[in-house]
């Protein structure tokens, strides 16, 4: 539900604006006394297709591109950079849409990734703007493409990993963009997890997982590989390759070895000498900004409560200062032209969805606003997100984020004026994190009358390896205790009351929801589980084959299904084992094609509940995978969730209405558990038949 920025992007976090003084009555607006006095934001504005997103410039600066709807489905559009009125769609997807695309260095050639129905077998396609021809560069069944190298020195070819020979391991190929022909660079017979090539497509470094969950770092030695370093298991989440300069002279590493938080190091590839570039005791190094001509890192980010940037190259300091002046939110640099004269910048804040700027670096830097990504949300009553620290019962600091509905924070200080119902929104992973920024889910729930709390429980990444590793073996244990501690903090602070808290999340967040209703059945009023696993043994026995390099990490951090002790632990920590304890309403959403959390995970717990006459509402989408990417399906599920939460917590709900139009929604069981759902389904079925 929340998405991380691509690694190639950069985000400049700025200090929050101060609120207007209380005696400034010139623009003062009376605070709403109840949520009913706040304009209801339609789900279409929050979850429908954006007008434009993922805006990029071609490397030569001639074309501007973005993704936008074509006949209701997200596709790639391209326009001359100096005449956006000439924009035209260059892809023609009619299914789930194109969301991941980028420019190659071959003139007028766009590359994009597409799977089928959410199966995550992403094929890499090339579009030739001159001819309009689209070519599948990885036309092999059950193949997930991995882009390894794109270089301006070799504009007509790219390096791509393909696992058509062995589903577990990707062989490396050089692919000609004009013909689509591939030539083998390396047959992966050594279980290589990842490759690093230089700008001339020469293999330089690689990594390989070990049976103990650690990793060997390899360097090229003739036609083979030699080990030159290693990453212990406990550093596996925070240490790894972070880039190579175009001359091949400097290797960048994120490294937590011998320390807690991961720092950024520059390694001289000739001598092995390491230079510390930046570190922060509070949090790991995050994204970086590299010179498009040399590949040298120019700035690096750290995200604790909010993202902060450290400039390593003074030549771009004035540029970053210029972007910082846009506003109190965050400015992301989507793309830089190869000559570095022009940047595309995306700006947003928690209460302001994305808007796009063109930044021309010449003449002191000219910043021009182009358009909003979601103009339907302009002037809507969006609310702030407040970063905070919560202390767990055993003394750990849990970086968290609170969003309050407008009527519960009249003076805008981030402290609740009165208790309201609350949704505990749990992130996935669990090896990920929540962060500050615009979130359609937080805004939606706050607009319906709920406080929203997101807690970075132990096991979350970004806060040092000790915090991440503290989650090992703690699924349904101390990781869940941290979430309960967050709820208790909210109750003590007057944000909510103990009887008016729901738990909701996707993937691991869905698992946490099921844990909440089974391990702590009195802690929550209800739960919304989206693609969450119910049986950890079957989860680990059905992971995608190309996760082989990560499996030892999974087994050591969760439980090893290959041992009797591990199986017992996984059984003990599985919500399915405690299904008898469920006594609060539960809504489950699942994609039938999910390759990570199979449909069987939801089927198992639904079947167990049904057998025991425990009510459950189960929503299934036959054309979705790990999450609901088609806006029609996302809106449909959220319409159901909105009615479900309204019945459970008492917030307001926009009627389902025509929200199922274009959706593949099915409800195998429990339609009667949500007001208006059975009627909406009947109407939708009749409409489809017509």
C-alpha positions as CSV (number, residue, x, y, z in Angstrom):
1,X,0.0,0.0,0.0
2,X,3.0,2.3,0.5
3,X,5.6,2.3,-2.2
4,X,9.3,2.9,-1.9
5,X,11.0,5.3,-4.3
6,X,13.1,3.7,-7.0
7,X,16.8,3.5,-6.0
8,X,17.6,5.8,-8.9
9,X,15.5,8.6,-7.4
10,X,16.6,11.1,-4.8
11,X,14.4,12.8,-2.2
12,X,15.3,16.0,-0.4
13,X,13.6,16.2,2.9
14,X,13.0,19.7,4.2
15,X,12.1,21.1,7.6
16,X,8.4,21.1,8.4
17,X,6.6,24.5,8.0
18,X,5.5,26.1,11.2
19,X,1.8,26.6,11.8
20,X,0.4,30.1,11.5
21,X,0.2,31.9,14.8
22,X,-3.1,31.5,16.7
23,X,-3.9,35.2,16.4
24,X,-3.5,35.2,12.6
25,X,-7.2,35.5,11.8
26,X,-6.9,36.8,8.2
27,X,-7.0,33.3,6.8
28,X,-8.3,31.4,9.8
29,X,-10.9,28.7,9.1
30,X,-13.1,27.4,11.9
31,X,-12.1,23.9,12.8
32,X,-14.7,21.2,12.1
33,X,-16.6,20.0,15.1
34,X,-17.1,16.5,13.6
35,X,-16.0,14.5,10.6
36,X,-19.3,15.2,9.0
37,X,-18.3,18.8,8.5
38,X,-15.3,17.8,6.5
39,X,-15.7,17.3,2.8
40,X,-15.7,13.6,1.9
41,X,-13.0,12.9,-0.6
42,X,-14.2,10.4,-3.2
43,X,-12.3,7.1,-3.5
44,X,-11.9,7.8,-7.2
45,X,-9.7,10.8,-6.4
46,X,-7.6,8.8,-4.0
47,X,-7.3,5.5,-5.7
48,X,-8.2,6.0,-9.3
49,X,-5.7,6.3,-12.0
50,X,-3.4,9.3,-11.7
51,X,-3.5,11.9,-14.4
52,X,0.2,11.6,-14.8
53,X,2.9,9.7,-12.8
54,X,6.6,8.6,-13.2
55,X,7.5,11.6,-15.3
56,X,10.9,11.3,-17.0
57,X,13.1,12.9,-19.6
58,X,15.0,10.9,-22.2
59,X,18.8,11.0,-21.7
60,X,19.2,13.4,-24.6
61,X,16.5,15.7,-23.3
62,X,14.4,15.6,-26.4
63,X,11.4,13.7,-25.0
64,X,9.2,13.9,-21.8
65,X,7.5,10.7,-20.8
66,X,5.0,9.6,-18.1
67,X,2.5,7.0,-17.4
68,X,-1.2,7.9,-17.7
69,X,-4.5,6.2,-18.6
70,X,-5.3,5.0,-22.1
71,X,-8.9,3.9,-22.3
72,X,-8.8,3.4,-18.5
73,X,-5.5,1.5,-18.4
74,X,-2.1,3.0,-17.3
75,X,0.3,3.1,-20.3
76,X,3.5,5.0,-21.2
77,X,3.0,8.3,-23.0
78,X,5.7,10.4,-24.8
79,X,5.8,14.0,-26.0
80,X,8.4,16.3,-27.4
81,X,9.9,18.0,-24.3
82,X,9.1,21.4,-25.8
83,X,5.5,20.5,-26.9
84,X,3.5,18.4,-24.4
85,X,0.4,18.9,-26.6
86,X,1.8,16.3,-29.0
87,X,1.8,13.5,-26.4
88,X,0.8,10.1,-27.5
89,X,0.6,6.7,-25.9
90,X,3.5,4.4,-27.0
91,X,2.2,1.2,-25.2
92,X,-1.2,-0.4,-25.6
93,X,-1.7,-2.5,-22.5
94,X,-5.3,-3.4,-21.7
95,X,-4.8,-5.5,-18.6
96,X,-3.1,-4.3,-15.4
97,X,-1.2,-1.4,-17.0
98,X,2.4,-0.4,-17.3
99,X,4.0,1.0,-14.1
100,X,7.7,0.3,-14.5
101,X,9.4,1.9,-17.5
102,X,12.7,3.7,-18.3
103,X,14.6,5.2,-21.1
104,X,17.5,3.3,-22.8
105,X,20.4,5.2,-24.3
106,X,19.4,4.1,-27.8
107,X,17.7,7.1,-29.4
108,X,13.9,7.0,-29.2
109,X,13.8,3.6,-27.4
110,X,11.8,3.1,-24.2
111,X,12.0,0.0,-22.1
112,X,9.2,-1.3,-19.8
113,X,8.4,-4.3,-17.6
114,X,5.1,-6.2,-17.7
115,X,3.8,-9.3,-16.0
116,X,0.5,-11.2,-16.5
117,X,-2.2,-11.0,-14.0
118,X,0.2,-10.2,-11.1
119,X,2.3,-13.4,-11.5
120,X,5.5,-11.3,-11.3
121,X,7.0,-13.0,-14.3
122,X,8.1,-9.6,-15.6
123,X,9.1,-9.5,-19.2
124,X,11.2,-6.7,-20.5
125,X,9.9,-4.9,-23.6
126,X,11.4,-2.3,-25.9
127,X,9.4,0.3,-27.8
128,X,10.8,2.0,-30.9
129,X,9.2,5.5,-31.1
130,X,10.1,5.9,-34.7
131,X,8.2,2.8,-35.9
132,X,5.9,2.3,-33.0
133,X,7.1,-1.4,-32.8
134,X,7.1,-3.1,-29.4
135,X,9.3,-6.1,-28.9
136,X,9.4,-8.6,-26.0
137,X,13.1,-8.9,-25.2
138,X,12.6,-11.9,-22.8
139,X,10.0,-14.0,-24.7
140,X,10.3,-17.1,-22.5
141,X,7.8,-18.7,-20.3
142,X,8.1,-18.4,-16.6
143,X,10.9,-15.9,-16.9
144,X,11.4,-12.9,-14.7
145,X,13.8,-10.4,-16.3
146,X,16.4,-8.6,-14.2
147,X,18.0,-5.5,-15.7
148,X,21.7,-5.6,-14.8
149,X,23.3,-2.9,-17.0
150,X,22.2,0.1,-19.1
151,X,25.1,2.2,-20.4
152,X,25.5,5.3,-22.6
153,X,28.8,3.8,-23.9
154,X,26.8,0.9,-25.5
155,X,23.5,2.5,-26.3
156,X,22.2,-0.3,-28.6
157,X,22.5,-3.1,-26.0
158,X,21.7,-3.8,-22.4
159,X,22.6,-6.6,-19.9
160,X,19.6,-8.7,-18.7
161,X,19.4,-11.6,-16.3
162,X,16.9,-14.4,-17.4
163,X,15.9,-17.5,-15.5
164,X,14.4,-19.5,-18.4
165,X,17.1,-22.2,-18.1
166,X,16.9,-22.6,-14.3
167,X,14.0,-20.9,-12.5
168,X,16.2,-20.4,-9.4
169,X,19.2,-18.6,-11.0
170,X,19.5,-15.9,-13.7
171,X,21.9,-16.4,-16.6
172,X,23.3,-13.1,-17.9
173,X,22.8,-12.0,-21.5
174,X,23.6,-9.0,-23.7
175,X,20.5,-8.1,-25.6
176,X,20.5,-6.1,-28.8
177,X,17.7,-3.5,-28.6
178,X,17.1,-3.4,-32.3
179,X,16.8,-7.1,-33.1
180,X,16.0,-8.5,-29.7
181,X,18.8,-11.1,-30.1
182,X,20.5,-12.2,-27.0
183,X,24.1,-13.4,-26.6
184,X,25.2,-15.2,-23.5
185,X,27.6,-13.3,-21.2
186,X,27.6,-15.8,-18.3
187,X,25.9,-19.1,-17.6
188,X,25.1,-18.9,-13.9
189,X,26.2,-22.3,-12.7
190,X,27.7,-20.9,-9.4
191,X,24.4,-19.7,-7.9
192,X,25.3,-16.0,-8.3
193,X,22.7,-13.8,-6.6
194,X,23.7,-10.5,-8.3
195,X,26.2,-9.1,-10.7
196,X,27.9,-5.7,-11.0
197,X,29.1,-4.7,-14.5
198,X,31.0,-1.6,-15.5
199,X,30.0,0.9,-18.2
200,X,31.6,-1.3,-20.8
201,X,29.5,-4.3,-19.7
202,X,32.5,-6.0,-18.3
203,X,31.6,-8.1,-15.2
204,X,33.5,-6.9,-12.2
205,X,31.8,-8.1,-9.0
206,X,29.2,-10.5,-7.8
207,X,27.6,-11.9,-4.7
208,X,26.7,-15.4,-3.7
209,X,24.6,-16.6,-0.7
210,X,26.0,-19.1,1.8
211,X,24.2,-21.9,3.6
212,X,24.6,-20.0,6.9
213,X,22.6,-17.1,5.5
214,X,25.6,-14.9,5.0
215,X,27.0,-13.8,1.6
216,X,30.3,-14.1,-0.2
217,X,31.5,-11.1,-2.2
218,X,33.3,-12.1,-5.4
219,X,35.5,-10.3,-7.9
220,X,36.3,-11.2,-11.5
221,X,39.4,-13.4,-11.9
222,X,39.9,-14.2,-15.6
223,X,36.8,-16.0,-16.8
224,X,35.8,-17.0,-13.2
225,X,35.2,-15.6,-9.8
226,X,37.3,-15.4,-6.6
227,X,36.1,-14.6,-3.1
228,X,37.6,-11.4,-1.7
229,X,35.2,-10.6,1.2
230,X,32.1,-11.8,3.0
231,X,29.0,-10.5,4.7
232,X,28.0,-12.2,8.0
233,X,24.4,-13.2,8.3
234,X,23.7,-10.5,10.8
235,X,24.8,-7.8,8.3
236,X,22.8,-9.3,5.4
237,X,20.0,-6.7,5.5
238,X,22.3,-3.6,5.6
239,X,25.4,-4.5,3.6
240,X,25.8,-4.8,-0.2
241,X,27.0,-3.2,-3.4
242,X,25.7,0.3,-4.0
243,X,27.2,1.2,-7.4
244,X,30.3,1.5,-9.6
245,X,31.8,4.6,-11.2
246,X,31.9,4.5,-15.0
247,X,35.6,4.3,-15.0
248,X,35.4,1.2,-12.8
249,X,37.8,2.8,-10.3
250,X,35.4,3.2,-7.4
251,X,33.0,0.6,-5.9
252,X,30.3,2.0,-3.5
253,X,29.2,-0.1,-0.6
254,X,26.5,0.2,2.0
255,X,28.2,-1.5,5.0
256,X,27.1,-2.2,8.5
257,X,30.0,-4.5,9.4
258,X,31.8,-3.5,12.5
259,X,29.1,-0.9,13.3
260,X,25.3,-0.8,13.8
261,X,23.9,1.5,11.1
262,X,24.9,1.0,7.5
263,X,27.3,3.7,6.2
264,X,28.4,4.5,2.7
265,X,32.0,3.6,1.7
266,X,34.0,4.2,-1.5
267,X,36.3,1.3,-2.3
268,X,39.3,1.7,-4.6
269,X,38.9,-1.3,-6.9
270,X,42.7,-1.4,-7.6
271,X,43.9,-1.3,-4.0
272,X,40.9,-2.2,-1.9
273,X,41.3,0.9,0.2
274,X,38.0,2.0,1.8
275,X,36.9,5.6,2.4
276,X,34.0,6.5,4.7
277,X,31.7,8.9,2.8
278,X,28.8,9.3,5.2
279,X,27.3,7.7,8.3
280,X,24.5,8.4,10.8
281,X,24.2,6.8,14.2
282,X,20.4,7.0,14.0
283,X,19.6,5.3,10.7
284,X,21.1,3.5,7.7
285,X,22.2,5.2,4.6
286,X,19.4,5.2,2.1
287,X,19.2,6.6,-1.5
288,X,22.0,8.3,-3.4
289,X,22.4,10.8,-6.2
290,X,25.1,10.0,-8.8
291,X,26.6,12.1,-11.5
292,X,25.1,10.8,-14.8
293,X,28.4,11.3,-16.6
294,X,30.8,9.7,-14.1
295,X,28.7,7.7,-11.7
296,X,30.3,9.4,-8.8
297,X,28.0,9.7,-5.8
298,X,27.2,13.4,-5.1
299,X,24.7,13.2,-2.3
300,X,23.4,10.6,0.1
301,X,20.2,10.2,2.2
302,X,19.4,9.1,5.7
303,X,15.8,8.6,6.8
304,X,15.1,8.6,10.5
305,X,11.9,10.5,11.3
306,X,12.2,12.2,7.9
307,X,14.6,12.0,5.0
308,X,17.7,14.2,5.2
309,X,20.4,14.6,2.6
310,X,24.1,15.2,2.9
311,X,25.9,16.8,0.0
312,X,29.2,15.1,-1.0
313,X,29.8,17.2,-4.1
314,X,29.6,21.0,-3.7
315,X,28.9,21.4,-7.4
316,X,25.2,20.5,-6.9
317,X,24.7,22.1,-3.5
318,X,23.1,25.3,-5.0
319,X,20.8,23.1,-7.1
320,X,19.6,21.1,-4.1
321,X,19.1,24.3,-2.2
322,X,16.9,25.6,-5.1
323,X,14.8,22.5,-4.9
324,X,14.5,22.7,-1.1
325,X,12.8,26.1,-1.6
326,X,9.8,24.6,-3.3
327,X,8.1,23.8,0.0
328,X,8.1,22.0,3.3
329,X,7.7,18.5,1.8
330,X,10.1,16.3,-0.3
331,X,11.5,16.9,-3.7
332,X,12.5,13.8,-5.7
333,X,14.7,14.0,-8.7
334,X,13.1,11.5,-11.2
335,X,15.7,11.9,-14.0
336,X,18.7,13.9,-15.1
337,X,19.7,14.2,-18.7
338,X,23.1,12.8,-19.7
339,X,24.6,16.2,-20.0
340,X,23.1,17.1,-16.6
341,X,21.5,20.3,-17.8
342,X,17.9,19.3,-17.1
343,X,16.3,17.5,-14.2
344,X,12.7,16.4,-13.7
345,X,11.6,16.9,-10.1
346,X,8.6,15.5,-8.2
347,X,7.5,17.4,-5.2
348,X,5.0,16.2,-2.5
349,X,4.2,16.4,1.2
350,X,2.0,14.3,3.4
351,X,-0.9,16.6,2.8
352,X,0.0,17.4,-0.8
353,X,0.1,14.8,-3.6
354,X,2.8,14.9,-6.2
355,X,3.4,17.8,-8.6
356,X,6.1,17.9,-11.3
357,X,8.7,20.5,-12.1
358,X,11.3,20.9,-14.8
359,X,14.6,22.3,-13.5
360,X,17.1,23.8,-16.0
361,X,20.4,24.2,-14.3
362,X,21.8,27.0,-16.5
363,X,21.6,30.7,-15.6
364,X,21.4,30.2,-11.9
365,X,18.8,27.4,-12.1
366,X,15.3,27.8,-13.5
367,X,12.5,25.9,-11.9
368,X,9.2,25.6,-13.8
369,X,6.1,23.8,-12.5
370,X,4.6,21.6,-15.2
371,X,1.5,19.8,-13.7
372,X,0.0,17.9,-10.8
373,X,-0.1,14.2,-10.8
374,X,-3.5,14.1,-9.2
375,X,-5.3,17.4,-9.8
376,X,-8.5,15.9,-8.5
377,X,-7.0,16.2,-5.0
378,X,-6.1,19.8,-5.2
379,X,-7.9,21.9,-2.5
380,X,-9.2,18.8,-0.9
381,X,-9.0,18.5,3.0
382,X,-5.8,16.5,3.2
383,X,-4.2,16.4,6.6
384,X,-0.6,16.3,8.0
385,X,1.4,13.2,9.0
386,X,3.3,13.5,12.3
387,X,6.6,11.6,12.8
388,X,7.1,10.5,16.4
389,X,9.0,8.2,18.7
390,X,7.3,5.5,20.8
391,X,9.1,3.5,23.5
392,X,8.5,-0.2,23.6
393,X,7.9,-2.1,26.8
394,X,11.6,-3.2,26.7
395,X,13.0,0.2,25.9
396,X,13.4,0.2,22.1
397,X,12.6,3.4,20.2
398,X,9.9,2.8,17.6
399,X,9.8,5.4,14.9
400,X,6.1,5.9,14.1
401,X,3.8,8.1,12.1
402,X,0.4,9.5,13.2
403,X,-2.2,11.0,11.0
404,X,-5.3,12.6,12.6
405,X,-8.6,13.4,11.1
406,X,-9.2,17.2,10.8
407,X,-11.9,17.3,13.5
408,X,-9.6,15.6,16.1
409,X,-6.7,18.2,15.8
410,X,-8.3,21.6,15.6
411,X,-5.1,23.5,16.3
412,X,-3.0,21.4,14.0
413,X,-0.3,20.6,16.5
414,X,-0.3,16.8,15.9
415,X,-1.8,16.1,19.3
416,X,-5.3,14.7,19.5
417,X,-7.9,17.0,21.0
418,X,-10.3,14.1,21.6
419,X,-10.2,10.4,21.1
420,X,-11.5,9.0,17.8
421,X,-11.5,5.5,16.3
422,X,-8.1,4.4,15.1
423,X,-6.6,2.1,12.4
424,X,-3.3,0.6,13.1
425,X,-1.8,0.3,9.6
426,X,1.0,-2.2,9.5
427,X,3.7,-2.2,6.8
428,X,4.7,-5.2,4.7
429,X,8.0,-7.0,4.4
430,X,8.5,-7.2,7.3
431,X,12.0,-6.1,6.1
432,X,10.8,-2.6,5.1
433,X,9.6,0.4,6.9
434,X,7.0,3.2,7.1
435,X,8.1,6.7,6.3
436,X,6.8,10.2,6.1
437,X,5.0,11.3,2.9
438,X,1.8,11.4,1.0
439,X,-0.2,8.2,1.5
440,X,-3.6,7.6,-0.2
441,X,-4.4,5.1,2.6
442,X,-3.7,7.5,5.5
443,X,-5.6,10.3,3.8
444,X,-8.6,8.1,3.0
445,X,-8.8,6.7,6.5
446,X,-8.4,10.1,8.2
447,X,-11.1,11.5,5.9
448,X,-13.5,8.8,7.0
449,X,-12.9,9.8,10.6
450,X,-10.1,7.6,11.8
451,X,-6.7,8.3,13.3
452,X,-4.0,6.3,11.6
453,X,-0.9,5.0,13.4
454,X,2.0,3.2,11.7
455,X,4.7,1.7,13.9
456,X,8.1,0.6,12.7
457,X,8.2,-2.5,14.9
458,X,11.5,-4.4,15.5
459,X,12.5,-6.3,12.4
460,X,11.9,-3.2,10.2
461,X,14.9,-2.1,8.2
462,X,16.6,1.3,8.1
463,X,17.3,1.8,11.8
464,X,20.5,-0.3,12.1
465,X,21.1,-4.0,12.2
466,X,20.5,-4.4,15.9
467,X,16.9,-3.2,15.5
468,X,16.4,-5.4,12.4
469,X,17.9,-8.5,13.9
470,X,15.9,-8.0,17.1
471,X,12.9,-9.3,15.0
472,X,14.6,-12.7,14.3
473,X,12.4,-15.4,15.7
474,X,9.9,-12.9,16.9
475,X,7.0,-13.2,14.4
476,X,3.9,-13.2,16.5
477,X,6.2,-12.4,19.5
478,X,8.0,-9.2,20.3
479,X,7.3,-7.8,16.8
480,X,3.6,-8.0,17.6
481,X,4.3,-6.6,21.1
482,X,5.7,-3.5,19.5
483,X,2.4,-3.0,17.6
484,X,0.4,-3.5,20.8
485,X,2.7,-1.0,22.6
486,X,1.9,1.5,19.8
487,X,-1.8,1.1,20.4
488,X,-1.3,1.5,24.2
489,X,0.6,4.7,23.5
490,X,-2.3,6.0,21.4
491,X,-4.8,5.2,24.1
492,X,-2.7,6.9,26.8
493,X,-2.3,10.0,24.6
494,X,-6.0,10.3,24.1
495,X,-5.8,9.5,20.4
496,X,-8.3,6.7,20.7
497,X,-10.0,4.3,23.1
498,X,-9.1,0.7,23.6
499,X,-12.4,-0.6,22.1
500,X,-12.1,1.4,18.9
501,X,-8.9,0.2,17.2
502,X,-8.8,-1.8,14.0
503,X,-5.6,-3.5,12.6
504,X,-5.0,-3.5,8.9
505,X,-2.2,-4.2,6.5
506,X,-0.8,-6.0,3.4
507,X,1.6,-8.9,3.1
508,X,3.4,-9.0,6.5
509,X,0.9,-6.4,7.6
510,X,-1.9,-8.9,6.6
511,X,-0.1,-11.5,8.7
512,X,0.1,-9.1,11.6
513,X,-3.7,-8.5,11.2
514,X,-4.3,-12.3,11.5
515,X,-2.0,-12.4,14.5
516,X,-3.8,-9.6,16.1
517,X,-7.1,-11.4,15.9
518,X,-5.7,-14.8,16.9
519,X,-2.9,-14.2,19.4
520,X,-4.4,-11.1,21.0
521,X,-8.1,-11.6,20.3
522,X,-9.3,-8.8,22.6
523,X,-6.8,-6.1,21.4
524,X,-8.6,-5.1,18.3
525,X,-12.2,-4.4,17.3
526,X,-11.7,-5.9,13.8
527,X,-9.1,-6.6,11.2
528,X,-8.4,-6.1,7.4
529,X,-5.9,-8.6,6.0
530,X,-4.6,-8.0,2.5
531,X,-2.6,-10.9,1.0
532,X,-1.3,-12.0,4.4
533,X,0.0,-15.5,5.1
534,X,-1.9,-17.7,7.6
535,X,0.3,-20.7,7.6
536,X,4.1,-20.0,7.8
537,X,5.0,-23.6,6.8
538,X,3.1,-23.5,3.5
539,X,4.3,-19.9,3.0
540,X,8.0,-20.9,3.0
541,X,7.3,-24.1,1.0
542,X,5.8,-22.1,-1.9
543,X,8.1,-19.0,-2.3
544,X,9.0,-18.2,-5.9
545,X,12.0,-20.3,-7.1
546,X,14.1,-17.2,-7.9
547,X,14.1,-16.3,-4.2
548,X,16.6,-19.1,-3.7
549,X,19.4,-16.7,-2.9
550,X,17.3,-15.2,-0.1
551,X,15.9,-18.4,1.3
552,X,18.5,-18.9,4.0
553,X,17.9,-15.5,5.3
554,X,14.1,-16.3,5.5
555,X,14.8,-19.6,7.3
556,X,17.1,-18.2,9.9
557,X,15.0,-15.1,10.6
558,X,11.7,-17.0,10.7
559,X,12.1,-20.7,11.1
560,X,13.5,-23.5,9.0
561,X,10.8,-25.7,7.4
562,X,13.5,-28.3,6.6
563,X,13.9,-29.1,10.4
564,X,11.4,-30.5,12.8
565,X,12.2,-27.7,15.3
566,X,11.7,-25.1,12.5
567,X,8.4,-26.7,11.4
568,X,7.2,-26.6,15.0
569,X,8.1,-23.0,15.4
570,X,6.4,-22.0,12.2
571,X,3.3,-23.9,13.2
572,X,3.2,-22.2,16.6
573,X,3.5,-18.8,15.1
574,X,0.9,-19.4,12.4
575,X,-2.5,-17.7,12.8
576,X,-4.1,-20.8,11.3
577,X,-3.1,-22.7,14.4
578,X,-5.2,-20.4,16.6
579,X,-8.2,-19.9,14.4
580,X,-10.5,-20.9,17.3
581,X,-9.6,-17.7,19.1
582,X,-11.0,-15.4,16.4
583,X,-14.0,-13.5,17.8
584,X,-13.8,-10.1,16.0
585,X,-14.9,-9.3,12.5
586,X,-12.3,-10.1,9.8
587,X,-12.1,-9.0,6.1
588,X,-9.6,-10.8,3.8
589,X,-8.5,-9.6,0.4
590,X,-6.5,-11.8,-1.9
591,X,-5.1,-12.0,-5.5
592,X,-5.5,-15.4,-7.2
593,X,-2.2,-15.1,-9.0
594,X,0.0,-14.0,-6.0
595,X,3.4,-15.7,-6.3
596,X,4.6,-14.7,-2.9
597,X,1.6,-15.3,-0.7
598,X,-0.4,-17.9,-2.6
599,X,-4.2,-17.9,-2.6
600,X,-4.1,-21.1,-0.5
601,X,-2.9,-19.0,2.4
602,X,-6.2,-17.1,2.5
603,X,-8.2,-20.2,1.5
604,X,-6.8,-22.1,4.5
605,X,-7.9,-19.7,7.1
606,X,-11.2,-18.9,5.4
607,X,-12.0,-22.7,5.2
608,X,-11.0,-23.2,8.8
609,X,-13.2,-20.3,10.0
610,X,-16.1,-21.5,7.9
611,X,-15.8,-25.0,9.2
612,X,-16.1,-23.6,12.7
613,X,-18.9,-21.2,11.9
614,X,-16.8,-18.2,12.5
615,X,-17.9,-15.3,10.2
616,X,-15.4,-13.9,7.7
617,X,-15.7,-11.8,4.5
618,X,-13.4,-13.0,1.8
619,X,-12.7,-10.9,-1.3
620,X,-10.9,-12.6,-4.2
621,X,-9.6,-11.0,-7.4
622,X,-8.8,-13.5,-10.2
623,X,-6.6,-11.1,-12.1
624,X,-4.4,-9.8,-9.3
625,X,-1.2,-10.8,-7.6
626,X,0.5,-9.6,-4.4
627,X,-1.7,-6.5,-3.9
628,X,-4.3,-4.9,-6.1
629,X,-2.8,-2.9,-8.9
630,X,-5.7,-2.3,-11.2
631,X,-7.4,0.8,-10.0
632,X,-10.8,-0.8,-10.6
633,X,-9.9,-3.6,-8.2
634,X,-8.2,-1.3,-5.7
635,X,-11.3,0.9,-5.5
636,X,-13.6,-2.1,-5.3
637,X,-11.7,-3.6,-2.3
638,X,-11.4,-0.3,-0.5
639,X,-15.2,0.3,-1.0
640,X,-15.7,-3.0,0.8
641,X,-13.1,-2.2,3.5
642,X,-14.7,1.2,4.0
643,X,-18.1,-0.3,4.7
644,X,-16.5,-3.0,6.9
645,X,-14.6,-0.4,9.0
646,X,-17.6,1.8,9.3
647,X,-19.7,-1.0,10.7
648,X,-16.8,-1.9,13.1
649,X,-15.5,1.5,14.2
650,X,-18.4,3.9,13.4
651,X,-16.6,6.1,10.9
652,X,-18.4,7.4,7.8
653,X,-18.5,5.5,4.5
654,X,-19.1,6.5,0.9
655,X,-21.6,4.0,-0.5
656,X,-20.2,1.3,-2.7
657,X,-22.4,2.6,-5.6
658,X,-20.8,1.9,-9.0
659,X,-17.4,1.2,-7.5
660,X,-17.4,-2.4,-8.8
661,X,-17.6,-1.2,-12.5
662,X,-14.7,-2.7,-14.4
663,X,-13.5,-4.8,-11.4
664,X,-13.0,-8.6,-11.4
665,X,-14.2,-8.7,-7.7
666,X,-15.6,-11.9,-6.3
667,X,-16.7,-12.7,-2.8
668,X,-16.6,-16.4,-2.2
669,X,-18.0,-16.0,1.3
670,X,-19.3,-13.5,3.8
671,X,-20.9,-10.9,1.5
672,X,-23.6,-10.4,4.1
673,X,-20.9,-9.2,6.6
674,X,-20.6,-5.8,5.0
675,X,-23.5,-3.4,4.5
676,X,-24.5,-3.1,0.9
677,X,-22.0,-5.6,-0.4
678,X,-24.4,-8.4,-1.4
679,X,-26.6,-5.9,-3.3
680,X,-23.6,-4.3,-5.0
681,X,-22.3,-7.7,-6.1
682,X,-25.7,-8.7,-7.5
683,X,-26.0,-5.4,-9.4
684,X,-22.4,-5.8,-10.7
685,X,-23.1,-9.4,-11.8
686,X,-26.1,-8.3,-13.8
687,X,-24.2,-5.5,-15.4
688,X,-21.4,-7.8,-16.5
689,X,-23.9,-10.3,-18.0
690,X,-25.5,-7.4,-20.0
